[in-house]
Amino acid sequence: MSRRQLIAGNWKLHNTLADSVALASAVRDKTAGTAAEVVVAPVFTALTMVRDALSGSHVALAAQDVYWESKGAFTGQVSAPLLKDVGCTYCIVGHSERRQFFGESDETVRRKLRALLAAGIAPIFCVGESLEQREQGATVGVVLGQLTAGLAGIPSDDLGSLVIAYEPVWAIGTGKTATPADAQAVHAALRTQLSHERGADFAAKTRILYGGSVKSDNAATLLSQPDIDGALVGGASLVPDQFVAIVAATR
């Protein structure tokens, strides 16, 4: 089954309002005509201005995180309905930096997934292992465990917009990248698990992105793998020419 490749730029904690608009405008203009889906995820404070810069274009807007309650006394949080209101069609959930630095757990990821799906926002659900886990040979067990726990109890019919991102923690921001063969093996294991838990049709339709020091010089080999359906790009997404080159490497 053909799956449309998706390239998402996670800008993390970078860029002023002016910088964000300039970057979004460059991505909009320089990726026009691509067959791939293109998404950018600026900081919360820039969402409205980036939305306006992307209005009417092929580039979609994402948030970098969400809280699972829709409203209430939760100082500092942003809810899925508010993200929907500002124009987000995607949201990153369970990123390794959220898990590592902010106490994200499989349970909170699951709550956030449910909140996004209820609001009509497509989740980009991140899974990945640490260097220690990889060296212990636990990669597949860890990643599949995160997948199963994150999706537990959510009906498959509600998961039509789901995107999964495999991000080996040891490759994020380090310059190290899983070999195409290693990345493909984990992606294939994720798809096999989806098939076991959700059925072959569900697995065949679900896009699985790779993330972890994706750059213009390694994108083509990664994106040519049969089970890699795009990339969640960090540092390189802040450099327009780098990000555009990654988009151009899609098949």
C-alpha positions in Angstrom: 0.0 0.0 0.0 1.3 3.4 -0.9 1.7 5.8 2.0 2.3 9.5 1.4 5.6 10.5 2.9 5.6 13.2 5.6 8.4 15.5 6.6 7.8 17.3 9.9 10.1 20.0 11.3 10.3 20.2 15.1 11.7 23.6 15.9 12.0 22.8 19.6 12.8 25.9 21.7 14.1 28.1 19.0 13.1 31.3 17.0 11.5 34.6 17.8 8.3 35.5 16.2 10.1 37.2 13.3 12.5 34.3 12.9 9.6 31.8 13.0 7.6 33.7 10.3 10.7 33.9 8.1 11.5 30.2 8.4 7.9 29.2 7.8 7.7 31.4 4.7 10.9 29.9 3.3 9.6 26.4 3.9 6.3 27.3 2.2 7.9 28.8 -0.8 10.8 26.4 -1.3 8.8 23.1 -0.9 5.9 24.1 -3.2 5.0 21.3 -5.6 6.4 18.5 -3.4 4.4 15.2 -3.4 5.2 14.8 0.3 3.3 16.2 3.2 5.2 19.0 5.0 4.6 20.0 8.6 6.3 22.6 10.9 6.1 22.7 14.7 7.1 26.1 16.1 7.0 27.2 19.8 3.6 27.9 21.2 4.0 31.7 21.1 4.6 31.6 17.4 1.7 29.4 16.4 -0.7 32.2 15.3 1.8 34.1 13.3 3.1 30.9 11.6 -0.4 29.9 10.9 -1.0 33.2 9.1 2.2 32.8 7.1 1.2 29.3 6.0 -2.5 30.2 5.2 -3.7 28.6 2.0 -0.4 26.8 1.5 0.5 23.1 1.4 2.4 23.3 4.7 0.6 22.1 7.9 0.9 23.5 11.4 1.8 21.3 14.4 2.3 21.9 18.1 5.1 20.4 20.1 3.1 19.1 23.1 -0.4 19.2 24.6 -2.1 18.8 27.9 -4.8 16.1 28.2 -7.5 18.2 29.9 -9.5 20.6 27.8 -9.8 23.4 30.4 -9.4 24.1 34.1 -6.9 25.2 36.7 -3.8 23.9 35.0 -1.4 26.9 34.9 1.1 26.9 32.1 -0.7 24.1 30.0 -2.2 24.3 26.5 -5.1 22.1 25.6 -6.0 20.3 22.4 -9.1 22.5 21.7 -6.9 25.5 22.0 -4.4 24.0 19.5 -7.3 23.2 17.2 -8.5 26.8 17.6 -5.1 28.2 16.6 -5.0 26.1 13.5 -2.9 23.0 14.4 -3.7 19.9 12.5 -0.8 17.9 14.0 0.8 17.6 17.5 3.9 15.9 18.6 3.4 13.6 21.6 5.9 11.6 23.8 9.0 13.1 22.3 12.1 11.7 24.1 13.0 15.2 25.5 9.5 15.3 27.1 10.1 11.8 28.5 13.6 12.6 29.7 13.3 16.1 31.0 9.6 16.5 31.9 8.5 13.2 33.3 6.4 12.1 30.3 5.2 8.5 30.8 3.3 6.0 28.8 0.2 6.9 30.7 0.5 10.6 30.1 1.2 10.0 26.4 -1.9 7.9 26.2 -4.0 10.6 27.8 -2.6 13.2 25.4 -3.2 10.9 22.4 -6.9 10.6 23.4 -7.2 14.4 23.9 -5.8 15.1 20.4 -7.9 12.5 18.7 -11.0 13.9 20.4 -10.1 17.4 19.1 -9.5 16.2 15.6 -5.8 16.7 15.7 -3.4 14.1 14.2 -0.8 12.9 16.8 2.8 12.3 15.9 3.5 9.7 18.5 7.2 9.3 19.3 8.9 6.1 20.6 12.5 5.3 21.0 15.3 3.7 23.1 18.2 5.2 25.0 21.8 4.4 24.3 22.0 2.1 27.3 18.9 0.2 26.2 20.3 -0.1 22.7 23.7 -1.5 24.0 21.8 -4.0 26.1 20.0 -5.3 23.0 16.6 -4.0 24.3 15.7 -1.7 21.4 12.8 -3.6 20.0 11.3 -4.5 23.3 11.5 -0.9 24.6 10.0 0.6 21.4 7.2 -2.0 21.0 6.4 -1.6 24.7 6.0 2.2 24.3 3.8 1.6 21.3 1.5 -0.9 22.9 1.2 1.1 26.2 0.6 4.4 24.4 -2.2 3.1 22.3 -3.8 0.8 24.9 -7.5 1.1 25.1 -7.9 3.5 22.2 -10.2 2.0 19.5 -8.5 1.5 16.1 -11.4 3.3 14.5 -10.2 6.4 16.4 -6.6 6.1 15.2 -7.0 6.8 11.5 -4.9 10.0 11.7 -2.1 8.5 13.8 1.5 9.0 12.8 4.3 7.2 14.6 7.8 8.5 14.9 10.7 6.2 15.8 13.4 8.4 17.4 16.4 6.6 18.9 17.2 8.8 21.9 21.0 8.4 21.3 20.7 9.8 17.8 18.8 13.0 18.7 21.0 16.1 18.4 24.2 14.0 18.6 25.0 13.8 15.0 24.7 10.0 15.2 22.2 8.3 13.0 20.9 4.8 12.9 22.0 3.1 9.7 19.2 2.8 7.1 19.2 -1.0 7.8 18.9 -0.6 11.5 16.2 2.1 11.2 14.3 -0.1 8.7 14.4 -3.1 11.1 12.8 -1.1 13.9 10.2 0.3 11.6 9.4 -3.1 10.3 9.0 -4.4 13.9 6.7 -1.5 14.7 4.6 -2.3 11.6 4.5 -6.0 12.5 3.3 -5.2 16.0 0.6 -2.9 14.6 -0.5 -5.7 12.4 -0.7 -8.1 15.3 -2.6 -5.7 17.6 -4.7 -3.8 15.0 -4.8 -5.8 11.9 -2.9 -5.8 8.6 -4.9 -3.0 7.0 -4.3 -0.7 9.9 -0.6 -1.4 9.9 -0.3 -0.9 6.1 -2.0 2.5 6.3 -0.1 3.9 9.3 2.8 6.1 8.6 6.0 5.6 10.6 8.6 8.4 10.5 12.3 8.3 11.4 13.9 10.9 13.6 17.4 11.4 14.9 20.0 13.6 13.3 18.3 13.5 9.9 20.1 15.7 7.5 20.2 16.4 3.7 23.1 14.1 3.2 21.5 11.0 4.8 17.8 11.6 4.1 17.6 9.9 0.7 19.0 6.6 2.0 16.8 6.6 5.1 13.7 7.6 3.1 14.2 4.9 0.5 13.6 2.2 3.0 10.2 0.4 2.5 8.9 1.0 6.0 10.2 4.6 6.6 7.4 6.9 5.6 9.1 10.2 6.3 11.1 12.0 8.9 10.7 14.0 12.1 13.5 16.5 11.7 15.1 18.5 14.5 18.1 20.7 14.0 18.1 20.6 10.2 14.5 21.9 10.2 15.9 25.3 11.4 18.0 25.7 8.2 15.7 26.2 5.2 18.0 24.8 2.6 18.7 21.7 4.8 15.0 21.1 5.4 14.1 21.7 1.8 16.7 19.2 0.7 15.2 16.6 3.0 11.8 17.2 1.6 13.2 16.8 -1.9 14.6 13.4 -0.9 11.2 11.9 -0.5 10.1 9.3 -2.9 
